[in-house]
Amino acid sequence: MKNYQIRGILCLILALVLAVSAAACGPADPTEPPTAPPTDPPTDPTDPTGSSYIPDAKIEGSDLYVKKVDNIPHDFIMGMDASSVIAEEASGVKYYNFEGQEQDVFQTLAESGINYIRVRVWNDPYDAQGNSYGGGNCDIRTALEIGKRATKYGMKLLVDFHYSDFWADPGKQMVPKAWAGMTIEEKTQALYEYTRDSLNLLKEAGVDVGMVQVGNETNGTFCGERIWFNMQYLFQAGSKAVREVYPEALVAIHFANPEKDGSYDTYASKLDYYHVDYDVFASSYYPYWHGTLENLTQVLTRINQTYGKKVMVVETSYAYTPEDTDFNGNTIGEGGAVTKNYPYTVHGQATCVRDIIETVVNIPGGIGVCYWEGTWITVGRNSWEENHEKWEKFGSGWASSWAASYDPEDAGKYYGGCAVDNQAMFGPDGKPLESLRVFNLVRYGNEVTPKADALEDVMLTVDIGKDVVLPETVNAIMTDGSRSAVPVTWNVTAEELAAMSAGVGKHTVTGVADGMEAKAFVTVIEFNYLVNDSFETGDMTGWILENLGQAEEMYVEEKVTDSLTGSWHYHFWSSKTDSVKFDLEQTVEGLSSGTYKFSISIMGGDCGETNIYAYVKINGELVKAEPLTVTSYGNWDTATIRGIEYHEGDTITVGIHVQCRGEGNGAWGKIDDAMLNSDNG
């Protein structure tokens, strides 16, 4: 027999063994919801003997405005990922309760309405000399310590196996060092044994495990495997181990990027096709990047209704401040290509979480929401040097320099501190933010008198030479989500405004309104003769597409992180070789005779051999063209065609021609910011 035939037979036998074992060890009814947490708090919630503490009443006295979410099941998962706590405490971090007393952070979480603690698990996050890669030193020993403390206060543990020695996510699914070079059969057995043995450690210690993730954000790649035929064996092996050790626990498979059209449908159909045994289709949902709550609802509803799986948001977070607290810089701050639907305030953070909870509660099969790393705060407030020493010694930064031996291209270059400290639910002093109480208050409502929480930014686009007119009022964002116009005083003179409009550029003007700082962002541009130049109408208004190939996806897409400016752009993708070929163009009427220039931008990847160019046609004849290239995500290329001579009465058409052979992974790209301006030299 050929090697591949032998391998196929072995894989088939292994799959049958796993399937039979899973059936024998699985729960009698895998559709049963997770066991409800205890509802009777002990007489002394600080009792260290192992009593559970789950408050079953509304927290009183909070000034946090929270609108009640109706019909929340008592066993709805209110989760908190606290994977870095042990490394934080080793670095000297102390946590406090709302009364300002030092207290076990897990007790504070339980008192605030949290009933699940999530913890990531890496196989071996250490180099050959025993130095930690950082990120919380999240091996099974760390999970065991966290699990015991979570169980002590009546919370269940959600075990998140990454099956890697360090971070696993959609862009990186590195195989553990000990499994490198294994065949799929060997790796499947290793994964099963590792999962089984790890869970047995937790069980022997009395840890109450309610759910286990078999992989983390496994978007088409898992533990070094890139084809589903191999990935499904690993999923099955992990599930089998869970069923054996914790038969009442739910098995979750975790993905990210629900905003990518059709991706979740593909993942769910693959799991179904290979008969993978799991209970929960778990999603990341970070509102900065992952689309609207309406889209999340539609995507997860289809999963539930098509495949009968429970669904949940297993990772989410939001910033309570744009400021950094640990001298390392943050993933999220003011500016950047992110969606900011809530202010970066404590109330904004709470409202965001409240809205996500409401969304999941109302999705068929929705069982919970888990906040990501709400306890990961700065290890010190004095200097980068002092913090760096702690990050290296105790592993409390996102990565240490030692991680370079395992992950040289990412951690090895950018190791450092915490990039999400401004998204925690504890301040840099270790004291809980009022937003933490949203997990309790969302069940009861706390509609206190609304107050102004932040100011909406003013966004102005002005044609060059025109007057810059700033508004006399700005909108105050109230804690109940409403808007209220308040007078504003701008810190700018008439002469300074006139100078802004004299040339193309971007300007920031500050002011004061209702005691808060107001900001106006002024962009001065040349007059653009194109309509819907950045696709911000959300459709093809003004544009004509001539599809010369058979691309699988071609449409106007809303995703701020993939746009050059604004929130919309034109998107294309296709997995088939030589299927991407099209013209996207606009014909302009009403121009006066003169000289013009045209520009347009594109980014993309996996395109292989390409023929991409911006072009100008006069009376249907191609008169000028300028080449464009695509390289990788976020790297925009702009072509500018100058000296376009136009005579009144002629027909002028401008556009972009795109042709990509593709490299087998699906040629893709984004087109944005088309400009037709007067060319005055």
Secondary structure by P-SEA (a helix, b strand, c coil): ccaaaaaaaaaaaaaaaaaaaaaaaccccccccccccccccccccccccbbbbbbccccccccccccccccccccccccccccaaaaaaaabbbbbccccccccaaaaaaaacccbbbbbbbcccccccccccccccccaaaaaaaaaaaaaabbbbbcccccccccccccccccccccccccaaaaaaaaaaaaaaaaaaaaaacccccbbbccccccccccccccaaaaaaaaaaaaaaaaaccccbbbbbbbccccccaaaaaaaaaaaaaccccccbbbbbcccccccaaaaaaaaaaaaaacbbbbbbccccccccccccccccccccccccccccccccaaaaaaaaaaaaaaaaacccccccccccccccccccccaaaaaaaaaaccccccccccccccccccccccccccccccccccccccccccccccccccccccccccccbbbbbbbbbccccccccccbbbbbccccbbbbbbbbbcccaaaaaaaacccbbbbbbbbcccbbbbbbbbbbccccccccccccccccccccccccccccccccccccccccccbbbbbbbcccccccccccccccccccccbbbbbbbcccccccccccccccccccccbbbbbbbccccbbbbbbbccccccccbbbbbbbbbbbccccccccccccbbbbbbbcc
